[in-house]
Amino acid sequence: DVMDDSVTRRGQPCWFRLPEVKLISINDSFILESVVYKILKRYFGKEKYYIQLVDIFIEVTRQTEFGQLLDLTSQPLNGVIDLNRFTI
């Protein structure tokens, strides 16, 4: 939401838009991501598939970050959206 300057998410003001939050929201996102790995370790750390499970979460995070980058760089920020640039 910060990257694409969103105003709302699911009908509510974006977290970073709150005056008491602003760019602290970036750190909040890092904390949330780190908590995911703590939860995985707590509940699955002794399982033989734990490493594969963590690897899946890392891979999904990486693909999400690449998707966000493509979303941000594939069209001009304040320009007209031109879908003719894309083919299937």
Beta strands, then each sheet from edge to edge (+ up, - down):
strand 1: 8-9
strand 2: 12-13
sheet 1: 1+ 2-
end
